[in-house]
Every structure is written in structure tokens, then in C-alpha cells.
């Protein structure tokens, strides 16, 4: 499982975010190969999984 920690305190109080310059440990999981997959995010430790929106515009350099 991959994990991303965005920040702490006020900087985490956002409704959306993007990622870029990722380091894919498993080349089979690169974002261009995930275009037909559902992506989910967990907002807080122990929180429920939430389906990501606007996945149609995913690109490997700017997600």
C-alpha cells in the first residue's frame, strides 16, 4: 500500500490536492497504467476511504 502525508495543521485543511514527481516503486502501478482503475483516498488515519473525483485527467507528470 502506498501512503502520502500532505502536511500538518492548517496546511491540511483543503478540499482537493494534486501530486507530481512521484517515485513509483512498482512500475506496474504507474498512473498511466491506472487510467481504468478506481482510485481512493483516506483523509485521516482510521477514516473511511473516499473515491477520488476527476480521474479522467490523470497524467504521469501531474496527477
CHARMM internal coordinates of N, CA and C (Angstrom, degrees):
IC EDIT
DIST 1 N 1 CA 1.4499
DIST 1 CA 1 C 1.5232
ANGL 1 N 1 CA 1 C 108.45
DIST 1 C 2 N 1.3229
ANGL 1 CA 1 C 2 N 117.03
DIHE 1 N 1 CA 1 C 2 N 135.89
DIST 2 N 2 CA 1.4607
ANGL 1 C 2 N 2 CA 122.54
DIHE 1 CA 1 C 2 N 2 CA 176.02
DIST 2 CA 2 C 1.5095
ANGL 2 N 2 CA 2 C 109.54
DIHE 1 C 2 N 2 CA 2 C -92.53
DIST 2 C 3 N 1.3322
ANGL 2 CA 2 C 3 N 116.55
DIHE 2 N 2 CA 2 C 3 N 144.79
DIST 3 N 3 CA 1.4540
ANGL 2 C 3 N 3 CA 121.22
DIHE 2 CA 2 C 3 N 3 CA 178.55
DIST 3 CA 3 C 1.5159
ANGL 3 N 3 CA 3 C 109.54
DIHE 2 C 3 N 3 CA 3 C -128.23
DIST 3 C 4 N 1.3207
ANGL 3 CA 3 C 4 N 116.48
DIHE 3 N 3 CA 3 C 4 N 146.53
DIST 4 N 4 CA 1.4584
ANGL 3 C 4 N 4 CA 123.39
DIHE 3 CA 3 C 4 N 4 CA 177.28
DIST 4 CA 4 C 1.5153
ANGL 4 N 4 CA 4 C 107.83
DIHE 3 C 4 N 4 CA 4 C -133.42
DIST 4 C 5 N 1.3307
ANGL 4 CA 4 C 5 N 116.56
DIHE 4 N 4 CA 4 C 5 N 122.66
DIST 5 N 5 CA 1.4595
ANGL 4 C 5 N 5 CA 121.14
DIHE 4 CA 4 C 5 N 5 CA 174.34
DIST 5 CA 5 C 1.5172
ANGL 5 N 5 CA 5 C 106.44
DIHE 4 C 5 N 5 CA 5 C -106.14
DIST 5 C 6 N 1.3208
ANGL 5 CA 5 C 6 N 116.91
DIHE 5 N 5 CA 5 C 6 N 116.04
DIST 6 N 6 CA 1.4642
ANGL 5 C 6 N 6 CA 121.92
DIHE 5 CA 5 C 6 N 6 CA -174.17
DIST 6 CA 6 C 1.5185
ANGL 6 N 6 CA 6 C 111.78
DIHE 5 C 6 N 6 CA 6 C -78.19
DIST 6 C 7 N 1.3052
ANGL 6 CA 6 C 7 N 119.25
DIHE 6 N 6 CA 6 C 7 N -39.32
DIST 7 N 7 CA 1.4578
ANGL 6 C 7 N 7 CA 121.54
DIHE 6 CA 6 C 7 N 7 CA -178.32
DIST 7 CA 7 C 1.5111
ANGL 7 N 7 CA 7 C 111.06
DIHE 6 C 7 N 7 CA 7 C 169.94
DIST 7 C 8 N 1.3166
ANGL 7 CA 7 C 8 N 114.48
DIHE 7 N 7 CA 7 C 8 N -165.00
DIST 8 N 8 CA 1.4595
ANGL 7 C 8 N 8 CA 120.83
DIHE 7 CA 7 C 8 N 8 CA -176.90
DIST 8 CA 8 C 1.5245
ANGL 8 N 8 CA 8 C 109.54
DIHE 7 C 8 N 8 CA 8 C -133.09
DIST 8 C 9 N 1.3199
ANGL 8 CA 8 C 9 N 117.22
DIHE 8 N 8 CA 8 C 9 N 152.41
DIST 9 N 9 CA 1.4612
ANGL 8 C 9 N 9 CA 122.08
DIHE 8 CA 8 C 9 N 9 CA 174.61
DIST 9 CA 9 C 1.5146
ANGL 9 N 9 CA 9 C 113.60
DIHE 8 C 9 N 9 CA 9 C 65.40
DIST 9 C 10 N 1.3455
ANGL 9 CA 9 C 10 N 116.41
DIHE 9 N 9 CA 9 C 10 N -140.23
DIST 10 N 10 CA 1.4739
ANGL 9 C 10 N 10 CA 123.15
DIHE 9 CA 9 C 10 N 10 CA -175.57
DIST 10 CA 10 C 1.5213
ANGL 10 N 10 CA 10 C 112.76
DIHE 9 C 10 N 10 CA 10 C -57.25
DIST 10 C 11 N 1.3223
ANGL 10 CA 10 C 11 N 117.93
DIHE 10 N 10 CA 10 C 11 N -33.80
DIST 11 N 11 CA 1.4644
ANGL 10 C 11 N 11 CA 119.96
DIHE 10 CA 10 C 11 N 11 CA -177.33
DIST 11 CA 11 C 1.5257
ANGL 11 N 11 CA 11 C 112.83
DIHE 10 C 11 N 11 CA 11 C -64.95
DIST 11 C 12 N 1.3098
ANGL 11 CA 11 C 12 N 117.65
DIHE 11 N 11 CA 11 C 12 N -13.30
DIST 12 N 12 CA 1.4659
ANGL 11 C 12 N 12 CA 120.34
DIHE 11 CA 11 C 12 N 12 CA 179.01
DIST 12 CA 12 C 1.5247
ANGL 12 N 12 CA 12 C 112.76
DIHE 11 C 12 N 12 CA 12 C -94.74
DIST 12 C 13 N 1.3168
ANGL 12 CA 12 C 13 N 117.50
DIHE 12 N 12 CA 12 C 13 N -2.24
DIST 13 N 13 CA 1.4663
ANGL 12 C 13 N 13 CA 121.12
DIHE 12 CA 12 C 13 N 13 CA -176.63
DIST 13 CA 13 C 1.5278
ANGL 13 N 13 CA 13 C 110.56
DIHE 12 C 13 N 13 CA 13 C -87.75
DIST 13 C 14 N 1.3242
ANGL 13 CA 13 C 14 N 115.53
DIHE 13 N 13 CA 13 C 14 N 65.76
DIST 14 N 14 CA 1.4605
ANGL 13 C 14 N 14 CA 122.19
DIHE 13 CA 13 C 14 N 14 CA 179.22
DIST 14 CA 14 C 1.5261
ANGL 14 N 14 CA 14 C 108.72
DIHE 13 C 14 N 14 CA 14 C -127.41
DIST 14 C 15 N 1.3271
ANGL 14 CA 14 C 15 N 116.16
DIHE 14 N 14 CA 14 C 15 N 159.08
DIST 15 N 15 CA 1.4617
ANGL 14 C 15 N 15 CA 120.57
DIHE 14 CA 14 C 15 N 15 CA 179.54
DIST 15 CA 15 C 1.5288
ANGL 15 N 15 CA 15 C 111.73
DIHE 14 C 15 N 15 CA 15 C -98.13
DIST 15 C 16 N 1.3207
ANGL 15 CA 15 C 16 N 117.31
DIHE 15 N 15 CA 15 C 16 N -13.17
DIST 16 N 16 CA 1.4600
ANGL 15 C 16 N 16 CA 120.22
DIHE 15 CA 15 C 16 N 16 CA 178.84
DIST 16 CA 16 C 1.5210
ANGL 16 N 16 CA 16 C 109.16
DIHE 15 C 16 N 16 CA 16 C -152.82
DIST 16 C 17 N 1.3161
ANGL 16 CA 16 C 17 N 115.48
DIHE 16 N 16 CA 16 C 17 N 159.26
DIST 17 N 17 CA 1.4572
ANGL 16 C 17 N 17 CA 121.01
DIHE 16 CA 16 C 17 N 17 CA 177.70
DIST 17 CA 17 C 1.5199
ANGL 17 N 17 CA 17 C 108.72
DIHE 16 C 17 N 17 CA 17 C -158.49
DIST 17 C 18 N 1.3112
ANGL 17 CA 17 C 18 N 115.57
DIHE 17 N 17 CA 17 C 18 N 162.45
DIST 18 N 18 CA 1.4549
ANGL 17 C 18 N 18 CA 122.00
DIHE 17 CA 17 C 18 N 18 CA 176.80
DIST 18 CA 18 C 1.5165
ANGL 18 N 18 CA 18 C 109.35
DIHE 17 C 18 N 18 CA 18 C -125.33
DIST 18 C 19 N 1.2990
ANGL 18 CA 18 C 19 N 115.95
DIHE 18 N 18 CA 18 C 19 N 164.42
DIST 19 N 19 CA 1.4580
ANGL 18 C 19 N 19 CA 120.66
DIHE 18 CA 18 C 19 N 19 CA 175.85
DIST 19 CA 19 C 1.5159
ANGL 19 N 19 CA 19 C 108.51
DIHE 18 C 19 N 19 CA 19 C -130.09
DIST 19 C 20 N 1.3271
ANGL 19 CA 19 C 20 N 116.49
DIHE 19 N 19 CA 19 C 20 N 154.49
DIST 20 N 20 CA 1.4605
ANGL 19 C 20 N 20 CA 120.86
DIHE 19 CA 19 C 20 N 20 CA 176.46
DIST 20 CA 20 C 1.5201
ANGL 20 N 20 CA 20 C 108.88
DIHE 19 C 20 N 20 CA 20 C -153.03
DIST 20 C 21 N 1.2985
ANGL 20 CA 20 C 21 N 116.18
DIHE 20 N 20 CA 20 C 21 N 169.55
DIST 21 N 21 CA 1.4636
ANGL 20 C 21 N 21 CA 122.85
DIHE 20 CA 20 C 21 N 21 CA 179.80
DIST 21 CA 21 C 1.5241
ANGL 21 N 21 CA 21 C 111.69
DIHE 20 C 21 N 21 CA 21 C 51.62
DIST 21 C 22 N 1.3093
ANGL 21 CA 21 C 22 N 115.67
DIHE 21 N 21 CA 21 C 22 N 49.10
DIST 22 N 22 CA 1.4624
ANGL 21 C 22 N 22 CA 120.05
DIHE 21 CA 21 C 22 N 22 CA -179.26
DIST 22 CA 22 C 1.5202
ANGL 22 N 22 CA 22 C 110.88
DIHE 21 C 22 N 22 CA 22 C -76.95
DIST 22 C 23 N 1.2913
ANGL 22 CA 22 C 23 N 116.66
DIHE 22 N 22 CA 22 C 23 N 153.58
DIST 23 N 23 CA 1.4567
ANGL 22 C 23 N 23 CA 123.66
DIHE 22 CA 22 C 23 N 23 CA 175.91
DIST 23 CA 23 C 1.5209
ANGL 23 N 23 CA 23 C 107.25
DIHE 22 C 23 N 23 CA 23 C -111.11
DIST 23 C 24 N 1.3235
ANGL 23 CA 23 C 24 N 116.38
DIHE 23 N 23 CA 23 C 24 N 101.14
DIST 24 N 24 CA 1.4617
ANGL 23 C 24 N 24 CA 120.84
DIHE 23 CA 23 C 24 N 24 CA -176.11
DIST 24 CA 24 C 1.5166
ANGL 24 N 24 CA 24 C 109.56
DIHE 23 C 24 N 24 CA 24 C -83.27
DIST 24 C 25 N 1.3161
ANGL 24 CA 24 C 25 N 116.78
DIHE 24 N 24 CA 24 C 25 N 111.52
DIST 25 N 25 CA 1.4553
ANGL 24 C 25 N 25 CA 121.78
DIHE 24 CA 24 C 25 N 25 CA 178.63
DIST 25 CA 25 C 1.5243
ANGL 25 N 25 CA 25 C 109.88
DIHE 24 C 25 N 25 CA 25 C -68.41
DIST 25 C 26 N 1.3082
ANGL 25 CA 25 C 26 N 116.93
DIHE 25 N 25 CA 25 C 26 N -40.08
DIST 26 N 26 CA 1.4578
ANGL 25 C 26 N 26 CA 122.71
DIHE 25 CA 25 C 26 N 26 CA 178.47
DIST 26 CA 26 C 1.5239
ANGL 26 N 26 CA 26 C 108.15
DIHE 25 C 26 N 26 CA 26 C -108.14
DIST 26 C 27 N 1.3421
ANGL 26 CA 26 C 27 N 119.11
DIHE 26 N 26 CA 26 C 27 N 108.21
DIST 27 N 27 CA 1.4715
ANGL 26 C 27 N 27 CA 121.55
DIHE 26 CA 26 C 27 N 27 CA -177.88
DIST 27 CA 27 C 1.5261
ANGL 27 N 27 CA 27 C 113.85
DIHE 26 C 27 N 27 CA 27 C -56.22
DIST 27 C 28 N 1.3326
ANGL 27 CA 27 C 28 N 117.74
DIHE 27 N 27 CA 27 C 28 N -25.16
DIST 28 N 28 CA 1.4616
ANGL 27 C 28 N 28 CA 120.81
DIHE 27 CA 27 C 28 N 28 CA 178.94
DIST 28 CA 28 C 1.5213
ANGL 28 N 28 CA 28 C 112.07
DIHE 27 C 28 N 28 CA 28 C -69.41
DIST 28 C 29 N 1.3239
ANGL 28 CA 28 C 29 N 118.20
DIHE 28 N 28 CA 28 C 29 N -14.71
DIST 29 N 29 CA 1.4594
ANGL 28 C 29 N 29 CA 121.74
DIHE 28 CA 28 C 29 N 29 CA -178.62
DIST 29 CA 29 C 1.5248
ANGL 29 N 29 CA 29 C 112.59
DIHE 28 C 29 N 29 CA 29 C -101.97
DIST 29 C 30 N 1.3224
ANGL 29 CA 29 C 30 N 118.27
DIHE 29 N 29 CA 29 C 30 N 13.64
DIST 30 N 30 CA 1.4576
ANGL 29 C 30 N 30 CA 120.55
DIHE 29 CA 29 C 30 N 30 CA 177.83
DIST 30 CA 30 C 1.5164
ANGL 30 N 30 CA 30 C 109.31
DIHE 29 C 30 N 30 CA 30 C -60.62
DIST 30 C 31 N 1.3391
ANGL 30 CA 30 C 31 N 115.99
DIHE 30 N 30 CA 30 C 31 N 146.42
DIST 31 N 31 CA 1.4641
ANGL 30 C 31 N 31 CA 121.71
DIHE 30 CA 30 C 31 N 31 CA -171.66
DIST 31 CA 31 C 1.5305
ANGL 31 N 31 CA 31 C 112.59
DIHE 30 C 31 N 31 CA 31 C -59.06
DIST 31 C 32 N 1.3386
ANGL 31 CA 31 C 32 N 118.90
DIHE 31 N 31 CA 31 C 32 N -32.84
DIST 32 N 32 CA 1.4633
ANGL 31 C 32 N 32 CA 119.18
DIHE 31 CA 31 C 32 N 32 CA 179.59
DIST 32 CA 32 C 1.5280
ANGL 32 N 32 CA 32 C 111.18
DIHE 31 C 32 N 32 CA 32 C -68.14
DIST 32 C 33 N 1.3177
ANGL 32 CA 32 C 33 N 117.37
DIHE 32 N 32 CA 32 C 33 N -21.27
DIST 33 N 33 CA 1.4622
ANGL 32 C 33 N 33 CA 120.82
DIHE 32 CA 32 C 33 N 33 CA 176.79
DIST 33 CA 33 C 1.5229
ANGL 33 N 33 CA 33 C 111.62
DIHE 32 C 33 N 33 CA 33 C -90.55
DIST 33 C 34 N 1.3237
ANGL 33 CA 33 C 34 N 117.31
DIHE 33 N 33 CA 33 C 34 N -6.73
DIST 34 N 34 CA 1.4591
ANGL 33 C 34 N 34 CA 121.77
DIHE 33 CA 33 C 34 N 34 CA -179.86
DIST 34 CA 34 C 1.5214
ANGL 34 N 34 CA 34 C 112.51
DIHE 33 C 34 N 34 CA 34 C -100.69
DIST 34 C 35 N 1.3135
ANGL 34 CA 34 C 35 N 118.06
DIHE 34 N 34 CA 34 C 35 N 10.27
DIST 35 N 35 CA 1.4624
ANGL 34 C 35 N 35 CA 120.72
DIHE 34 CA 34 C 35 N 35 CA -172.89
DIST 35 CA 35 C 1.5300
ANGL 35 N 35 CA 35 C 113.21
DIHE 34 C 35 N 35 CA 35 C -61.41
DIST 35 C 36 N 1.3004
ANGL 35 CA 35 C 36 N 118.06
DIHE 35 N 35 CA 35 C 36 N -23.75
DIST 36 N 36 CA 1.4645
ANGL 35 C 36 N 36 CA 120.40
DIHE 35 CA 35 C 36 N 36 CA 179.69
DIST 36 CA 36 C 1.5254
ANGL 36 N 36 CA 36 C 112.49
DIHE 35 C 36 N 36 CA 36 C -102.06
DIST 36 C 37 N 1.3236
ANGL 36 CA 36 C 37 N 117.40
DIHE 36 N 36 CA 36 C 37 N 12.28
DIST 37 N 37 CA 1.4647
ANGL 36 C 37 N 37 CA 121.81
DIHE 36 CA 36 C 37 N 37 CA -177.91
DIST 37 CA 37 C 1.5216
ANGL 37 N 37 CA 37 C 110.66
DIHE 36 C 37 N 37 CA 37 C -104.56
DIST 37 C 38 N 1.3115
ANGL 37 CA 37 C 38 N 115.87
DIHE 37 N 37 CA 37 C 38 N 156.13
DIST 38 N 38 CA 1.4611
ANGL 37 C 38 N 38 CA 120.77
DIHE 37 CA 37 C 38 N 38 CA 171.88
DIST 38 CA 38 C 1.5224
ANGL 38 N 38 CA 38 C 108.11
DIHE 37 C 38 N 38 CA 38 C -86.72
DIST 38 C 39 N 1.3238
ANGL 38 CA 38 C 39 N 116.51
DIHE 38 N 38 CA 38 C 39 N 133.89
DIST 39 N 39 CA 1.4572
ANGL 38 C 39 N 39 CA 121.52
DIHE 38 CA 38 C 39 N 39 CA 178.26
DIST 39 CA 39 C 1.5160
ANGL 39 N 39 CA 39 C 109.34
DIHE 38 C 39 N 39 CA 39 C -110.70
DIST 39 C 40 N 1.3272
ANGL 39 CA 39 C 40 N 116.13
DIHE 39 N 39 CA 39 C 40 N 143.81
DIST 40 N 40 CA 1.4573
ANGL 39 C 40 N 40 CA 122.24
DIHE 39 CA 39 C 40 N 40 CA -176.06
DIST 40 CA 40 C 1.5185
ANGL 40 N 40 CA 40 C 109.15
DIHE 39 C 40 N 40 CA 40 C -130.81
DIST 40 C 41 N 1.3293
ANGL 40 CA 40 C 41 N 116.46
DIHE 40 N 40 CA 40 C 41 N 155.84
DIST 41 N 41 CA 1.4606
ANGL 40 C 41 N 41 CA 122.06
DIHE 40 CA 40 C 41 N 41 CA 177.74
DIST 41 CA 41 C 1.5261
ANGL 41 N 41 CA 41 C 109.09
DIHE 40 C 41 N 41 CA 41 C -132.92
DIST 41 C 42 N 1.3280
ANGL 41 CA 41 C 42 N 115.45
DIHE 41 N 41 CA 41 C 42 N 144.07
DIST 42 N 42 CA 1.4662
ANGL 41 C 42 N 42 CA 121.33
DIHE 41 CA 41 C 42 N 42 CA 174.59
DIST 42 CA 42 C 1.5222
ANGL 42 N 42 CA 42 C 105.88
DIHE 41 C 42 N 42 CA 42 C -109.90
DIST 42 C 43 N 1.3249
ANGL 42 CA 42 C 43 N 117.01
DIHE 42 N 42 CA 42 C 43 N 116.79
DIST 43 N 43 CA 1.4601
ANGL 42 C 43 N 43 CA 121.81
DIHE 42 CA 42 C 43 N 43 CA -172.70
DIST 43 CA 43 C 1.5175
ANGL 43 N 43 CA 43 C 112.37
DIHE 42 C 43 N 43 CA 43 C -71.90
DIST 43 C 44 N 1.2893
ANGL 43 CA 43 C 44 N 118.65
DIHE 43 N 43 CA 43 C 44 N -41.27
DIST 44 N 44 CA 1.4651
ANGL 43 C 44 N 44 CA 122.27
DIHE 43 CA 43 C 44 N 44 CA -179.40
DIST 44 CA 44 C 1.5190
ANGL 44 N 44 CA 44 C 109.26
DIHE 43 C 44 N 44 CA 44 C -135.64
DIST 44 C 45 N 1.3219
ANGL 44 CA 44 C 45 N 115.42
DIHE 44 N 44 CA 44 C 45 N 156.51
DIST 45 N 45 CA 1.4649
ANGL 44 C 45 N 45 CA 119.57
DIHE 44 CA 44 C 45 N 45 CA 176.13
DIST 45 CA 45 C 1.5282
ANGL 45 N 45 CA 45 C 108.83
DIHE 44 C 45 N 45 CA 45 C -54.74
DIST 45 C 46 N 1.2895
ANGL 45 CA 45 C 46 N 115.85
DIHE 45 N 45 CA 45 C 46 N 124.96
DIST 46 N 46 CA 1.4566
ANGL 45 C 46 N 46 CA 120.09
DIHE 45 CA 45 C 46 N 46 CA -179.17
DIST 46 CA 46 C 1.5172
ANGL 46 N 46 CA 46 C 113.91
DIHE 45 C 46 N 46 CA 46 C 84.82
DIST 46 C 47 N 1.3339
ANGL 46 CA 46 C 47 N 117.31
DIHE 46 N 46 CA 46 C 47 N -4.18
DIST 47 N 47 CA 1.4606
ANGL 46 C 47 N 47 CA 120.59
DIHE 46 CA 46 C 47 N 47 CA 179.22
DIST 47 CA 47 C 1.5165
ANGL 47 N 47 CA 47 C 111.71
DIHE 46 C 47 N 47 CA 47 C -74.34
DIST 47 C 48 N 1.3103
ANGL 47 CA 47 C 48 N 115.65
DIHE 47 N 47 CA 47 C 48 N 167.55
DIST 48 N 48 CA 1.4619
ANGL 47 C 48 N 48 CA 119.63
DIHE 47 CA 47 C 48 N 48 CA 178.84
DIST 48 CA 48 C 1.5212
ANGL 48 N 48 CA 48 C 110.08
DIHE 47 C 48 N 48 CA 48 C -80.17
DIST 48 C 49 N 1.3062
ANGL 48 CA 48 C 49 N 116.36
DIHE 48 N 48 CA 48 C 49 N 155.08
DIST 49 N 49 CA 1.4571
ANGL 48 C 49 N 49 CA 121.08
DIHE 48 CA 48 C 49 N 49 CA 176.66
DIST 49 CA 49 C 1.5219
ANGL 49 N 49 CA 49 C 109.61
DIHE 48 C 49 N 49 CA 49 C -75.32
DIST 49 C 50 N 1.3346
ANGL 49 CA 49 C 50 N 116.22
DIHE 49 N 49 CA 49 C 50 N 138.32
DIST 50 N 50 CA 1.4586
ANGL 49 C 50 N 50 CA 122.86
DIHE 49 CA 49 C 50 N 50 CA -179.59
DIST 50 CA 50 C 1.5241
ANGL 50 N 50 CA 50 C 107.82
DIHE 49 C 50 N 50 CA 50 C -121.86
DIST 50 C 51 N 1.3172
ANGL 50 CA 50 C 51 N 116.77
DIHE 50 N 50 CA 50 C 51 N 131.02
DIST 51 N 51 CA 1.4598
ANGL 50 C 51 N 51 CA 120.97
DIHE 50 CA 50 C 51 N 51 CA 179.59
DIST 51 CA 51 C 1.5230
ANGL 51 N 51 CA 51 C 109.93
DIHE 50 C 51 N 51 CA 51 C -66.75
DIST 51 C 52 N 1.3369
ANGL 51 CA 51 C 52 N 116.39
DIHE 51 N 51 CA 51 C 52 N 133.33
DIST 52 N 52 CA 1.4635
ANGL 51 C 52 N 52 CA 121.31
DIHE 51 CA 51 C 52 N 52 CA 178.28
DIST 52 CA 52 C 1.5196
ANGL 52 N 52 CA 52 C 109.93
DIHE 51 C 52 N 52 CA 52 C -71.20
DIST 52 C 53 N 1.3234
ANGL 52 CA 52 C 53 N 116.15
DIHE 52 N 52 CA 52 C 53 N 147.23
DIST 53 N 53 CA 1.4581
ANGL 52 C 53 N 53 CA 121.92
DIHE 52 CA 52 C 53 N 53 CA 177.49
DIST 53 CA 53 C 1.5161
ANGL 53 N 53 CA 53 C 109.62
DIHE 52 C 53 N 53 CA 53 C -104.55
DIST 53 C 54 N 1.3222
ANGL 53 CA 53 C 54 N 116.48
DIHE 53 N 53 CA 53 C 54 N 163.33
DIST 54 N 54 CA 1.4616
ANGL 53 C 54 N 54 CA 123.90
DIHE 53 CA 53 C 54 N 54 CA 175.82
DIST 54 CA 54 C 1.5231
ANGL 54 N 54 CA 54 C 112.17
DIHE 53 C 54 N 54 CA 54 C 53.72
DIST 54 C 55 N 1.3110
ANGL 54 CA 54 C 55 N 116.19
DIHE 54 N 54 CA 54 C 55 N 49.02
DIST 55 N 55 CA 1.4533
ANGL 54 C 55 N 55 CA 120.90
DIHE 54 CA 54 C 55 N 55 CA 179.30
DIST 55 CA 55 C 1.5237
ANGL 55 N 55 CA 55 C 112.23
DIHE 54 C 55 N 55 CA 55 C -81.90
DIST 55 C 56 N 1.3216
ANGL 55 CA 55 C 56 N 118.25
DIHE 55 N 55 CA 55 C 56 N -6.82
DIST 56 N 56 CA 1.4611
ANGL 55 C 56 N 56 CA 121.04
DIHE 55 CA 55 C 56 N 56 CA -177.21
DIST 56 CA 56 C 1.5169
ANGL 56 N 56 CA 56 C 113.29
DIHE 55 C 56 N 56 CA 56 C -71.03
DIST 56 C 57 N 1.3349
ANGL 56 CA 56 C 57 N 117.69
DIHE 56 N 56 CA 56 C 57 N -19.76
DIST 57 N 57 CA 1.4576
ANGL 56 C 57 N 57 CA 120.91
DIHE 56 CA 56 C 57 N 57 CA -177.01
DIST 57 CA 57 C 1.5187
ANGL 57 N 57 CA 57 C 112.79
DIHE 56 C 57 N 57 CA 57 C -101.44
DIST 57 C 58 N 1.3252
ANGL 57 CA 57 C 58 N 118.44
DIHE 57 N 57 CA 57 C 58 N 21.02
DIST 58 N 58 CA 1.4540
ANGL 57 C 58 N 58 CA 120.98
DIHE 57 CA 57 C 58 N 58 CA -178.19
DIST 58 CA 58 C 1.5183
ANGL 58 N 58 CA 58 C 110.63
DIHE 57 C 58 N 58 CA 58 C -70.76
DIST 58 C 59 N 1.3116
ANGL 58 CA 58 C 59 N 115.39
DIHE 58 N 58 CA 58 C 59 N 133.80
DIST 59 N 59 CA 1.4581
ANGL 58 C 59 N 59 CA 122.51
DIHE 58 CA 58 C 59 N 59 CA 175.22
DIST 59 CA 59 C 1.5172
ANGL 59 N 59 CA 59 C 107.38
DIHE 58 C 59 N 59 CA 59 C -133.96
DIST 59 C 60 N 1.3168
ANGL 59 CA 59 C 60 N 117.14
DIHE 59 N 59 CA 59 C 60 N 152.65
DIST 60 N 60 CA 1.4596
ANGL 59 C 60 N 60 CA 119.18
DIHE 59 CA 59 C 60 N 60 CA -175.22
DIST 60 CA 60 C 1.5202
ANGL 60 N 60 CA 60 C 112.53
DIHE 59 C 60 N 60 CA 60 C -66.17
DIST 60 C 61 N 1.3440
ANGL 60 CA 60 C 61 N 119.23
DIHE 60 N 60 CA 60 C 61 N -27.82
DIST 61 N 61 CA 1.4571
ANGL 60 C 61 N 61 CA 119.72
DIHE 60 CA 60 C 61 N 61 CA -178.45
DIST 61 CA 61 C 1.5219
ANGL 61 N 61 CA 61 C 113.09
DIHE 60 C 61 N 61 CA 61 C -90.04
DIST 61 C 62 N 1.3294
ANGL 61 CA 61 C 62 N 118.45
DIHE 61 N 61 CA 61 C 62 N -24.25
DIST 62 N 62 CA 1.4646
ANGL 61 C 62 N 62 CA 121.08
DIHE 61 CA 61 C 62 N 62 CA 176.85
DIST 62 CA 62 C 1.5023
ANGL 62 N 62 CA 62 C 108.81
DIHE 61 C 62 N 62 CA 62 C -140.57
DIST 62 C 63 N 1.3013
ANGL 62 CA 62 C 63 N 116.51
DIHE 62 N 62 CA 62 C 63 N 111.18
DIST 63 N 63 CA 1.4590
ANGL 62 C 63 N 63 CA 120.97
DIHE 62 CA 62 C 63 N 63 CA -177.91
DIST 63 CA 63 C 1.4975
ANGL 63 N 63 CA 63 C 108.76
DIHE 62 C 63 N 63 CA 63 C -104.85
END
COOR INIT
IC SEED 1 N 1 CA 1 C
IC BUILD
